[in-house]
Every structure is written in structure tokens, then in C-alpha cells.
Amino acid sequence: MAESNHDSPSLLNRLQNLWRKAYERFLKIRGTPHEIAFGFAIGLFVGMSPTMGVQMPIAIFIAALLKCNKVSAAAGVWISNPFTAPVLYGMTYFIGAQLTGIQNSFHLSGDLDFHFLFEVLLNMPEILWALVIGGAITGVPIAIIGYYFSFSAVNRYQENIKPQIAKQKERFVIRKAQKKSRRTKRKKR
């Protein structure tokens, strides 16, 4: 029993470290804050669509068309992943079904048998339509919020790092000039 309590913090710490590393890598993506944030917003929007499995190529293609950051677009689609998909797709289906009025034609049962699968296949166009409508409706505000949060974070990071980069460049130029000066002194001897 004590062993499971001991394992929980280590799993939590690992997840926190993984999240922190992903966040730090996101901040270091090359591009302007707008390009990065816009790409991320596209990824979030596509991530809310019922296209799991092909979301990343779709987001990268749209990002390329709109000339924004493709890496951040690919990162944004990970809003839907095997852990979050049941909740996200359940939510988008519910919202889409409520708005289109199709919730009356399809009822989920607790039994996973042939009859249930047959009913799902018969209702697939309606289910997909509800997922698309619900995904678009939830995707727009999530993309807008994601744009502003990522723009703010990347902009803050880039503004803070500029003085450090300037100092490094200055040191590099000084070292280069010193080496050149030493070489000329050696040649004169």
C-alpha cells in the first residue's frame, strides 16, 4: 500500500517534467510570435475535428497554405490524443447533436454487440455531421484562446531572450576580433 503512494508522486513529477519540457520546447520554436501562435491555433482547431489519425498532416497543410508555423500547428493537434479524445469527441458530439437535432435518432446503449455496431454504422453520417458541427463550434473559441495564450508566452520568451542573444553576439564579435588581432601580430613578427 505504501508503495503505491510512493509511486504516485514520482508519476506526477514525471508528468510535470514532461509538460515543462514540452512547454520550453514550444517557446523555442523558430518564428515570430504571430506565426507560432497562428500555427498553434490552427492545430487546436483541427484537433477538435473528427479526423484523428490525419489531423497532423491536415494542420501542417493548412499552416503551410497560410504561411504560419507548421511545427506549432502539429503541436496544437495534440489537444486530442488517446487520453483526451473520449471527452473531447463526446463533448463535440453532444454539442453538434443538440444543434442539429439528431440526438433523437441515435441512442448509445451499454451493450457492445453486433446490433449496436450495426446501429452505429447506419447512423454514421449523422454522427460525423454532429462531430463536425460540434468540433467547429468548440474549435473556434479554443483556437482563439490558444492563439492569445501562445502569442503572449512566445512573445514574452523572445523579448526576454533578446538581450541574452545580443550579449552572446557581442562576446563572439570581441573574441573574433581578438583572434584576428593575435593572428596579425604573429604575421608581423
C-alpha positions in Angstrom: 0.0 0.0 0.0 2.8 2.4 0.9 4.5 1.5 -2.4 1.6 2.8 -4.5 1.6 6.1 -2.5 5.3 6.4 -3.2 4.8 5.8 -6.9 2.1 8.4 -7.4 4.3 11.5 -6.7 7.0 10.1 -9.0 4.5 9.7 -11.8 3.1 13.1 -11.1 6.7 14.5 -11.1 7.4 12.8 -14.4 4.2 14.2 -16.0 5.1 17.7 -14.7 8.6 17.4 -16.1 7.3 16.2 -19.4 4.8 19.1 -19.6 7.6 21.6 -18.6 10.0 20.3 -21.3 7.3 20.4 -23.9 6.4 24.0 -22.9 10.1 25.0 -23.1 10.5 23.4 -26.5 7.3 25.2 -27.7 8.7 28.5 -26.6 11.9 27.9 -28.6 10.2 27.2 -31.9 11.6 29.5 -34.5 9.4 32.2 -36.0 7.6 35.3 -35.0 5.1 35.1 -32.1 2.3 35.6 -34.6 3.4 32.8 -36.9 3.9 30.4 -34.0 0.6 31.3 -32.3 -1.4 31.2 -35.5 0.0 27.8 -36.3 -0.9 26.6 -32.8 -4.4 27.9 -33.2 -4.8 26.1 -36.5 -3.6 22.9 -34.8 -6.1 23.3 -31.9 -8.9 23.9 -34.4 -8.0 20.9 -36.4 -7.5 18.9 -33.2 -11.2 19.4 -32.4 -12.3 17.9 -35.7 -13.2 14.2 -36.0 -10.2 13.4 -38.1 -8.0 11.7 -35.6 -5.1 9.9 -37.3 -4.8 12.5 -40.1 -5.0 15.7 -38.0 -1.3 16.4 -38.1 -1.0 16.4 -42.0 -4.2 18.5 -42.2 -2.9 21.1 -39.8 0.5 21.2 -41.4 -1.0 21.6 -44.8 -3.3 24.5 -43.7 -0.4 26.1 -41.8 1.7 25.9 -45.0 -1.1 27.5 -47.1 -1.5 30.3 -44.6 2.3 30.8 -44.1 2.4 30.2 -40.4 4.4 27.9 -38.2 4.0 24.2 -39.2 5.7 22.8 -36.1 3.4 24.7 -33.7 0.4 23.6 -35.9 1.5 20.0 -35.4 1.8 20.6 -31.7 -1.7 22.0 -31.4 -3.4 18.9 -32.8 -2.2 17.0 -29.7 -5.2 18.6 -27.8 -6.9 15.4 -29.0 -5.0 12.3 -28.1 -5.9 8.9 -26.8 -6.4 10.3 -23.3 -8.5 13.3 -24.2 -10.4 12.0 -27.3 -13.2 10.3 -25.4 -14.0 13.6 -23.5 -13.5 15.9 -26.5 -15.4 13.8 -29.0 -18.1 13.2 -26.5 -18.5 16.9 -25.9 -18.3 17.8 -29.6 -20.9 15.1 -30.5 -23.2 16.3 -27.7 -23.0 19.9 -28.8 -23.3 19.1 -32.5 -26.2 16.7 -31.9 -28.0 19.3 -29.8 -27.6 22.0 -32.5 -28.6 19.7 -35.4 -31.4 17.9 -33.6 -30.1 14.4 -34.4 -29.7 13.2 -30.8 -33.2 11.7 -31.1 -32.2 9.3 -33.9 -29.3 7.6 -32.2 -29.0 6.4 -28.6 -25.9 4.9 -27.1 -26.6 1.6 -25.3 -24.4 -0.1 -22.8 -24.1 -3.3 -24.8 -21.3 -3.6 -27.3 -22.8 -6.2 -29.6 -23.5 -6.7 -33.3 -26.8 -4.8 -33.1 -25.0 -1.8 -31.5 -22.3 -1.8 -34.2 -24.9 -2.1 -36.9 -26.8 0.9 -35.5 -23.6 3.0 -35.3 -22.8 2.2 -38.9 -26.3 3.1 -40.0 -26.1 6.4 -38.2 -22.5 7.2 -39.2 -23.4 10.2 -41.5 -25.4 11.8 -38.7 -22.7 11.0 -36.1 -20.0 12.5 -38.3 -22.1 15.6 -39.0 -22.7 16.1 -35.3 -18.9 15.7 -34.6 -18.0 18.2 -37.4 -20.5 20.8 -36.3 -19.6 20.4 -32.6 -15.9 20.4 -33.4 -16.2 23.6 -35.4 -18.2 25.3 -32.7 -15.8 24.3 -29.9 -12.7 24.6 -32.0 -13.1 28.3 -32.8 -13.1 29.6 -29.2 -10.4 27.1 -28.2 -8.2 28.2 -31.2 -8.7 31.9 -30.3 -7.9 31.4 -26.7 -4.9 29.2 -27.7 -3.7 31.9 -30.1 -3.6 34.6 -27.4 -2.0 32.4 -24.7 0.7 31.1 -27.0 1.3 34.5 -28.6 1.8 36.0 -25.1 4.1 33.2 -23.9 6.2 33.2 -27.0 6.4 37.0 -27.2 7.5 37.2 -23.6 10.1 34.5 -24.0 11.5 36.1 -27.2 11.6 39.5 -25.6 13.5 38.1 -22.5 15.9 36.2 -24.6 16.9 39.1 -27.0 19.3 40.8 -24.5 21.0 37.4 -23.9 21.5 36.8 -27.6 22.8 40.3 -28.1 25.4 39.7 -25.3 26.4 36.4 -26.8 26.8 38.0 -30.2 28.9 40.8 -28.7 31.2 38.3 -26.9 31.5 36.4 -30.2 32.5 39.5 -32.1 35.0 40.5 -29.4 36.6 37.0 -29.4 36.7 37.0 -33.2 38.4 40.5 -33.2 40.9 39.3 -30.6 41.8 36.2 -32.6 42.2 38.3 -35.7 44.4 40.8 -33.8 46.6 37.9 -32.5 47.0 36.5 -36.0 48.1 39.8 -37.4 50.6 40.3 -34.6 52.1 36.9 -35.3 52.4 37.6 -39.0 54.2 40.9 -38.3 56.8 39.1 -36.3 
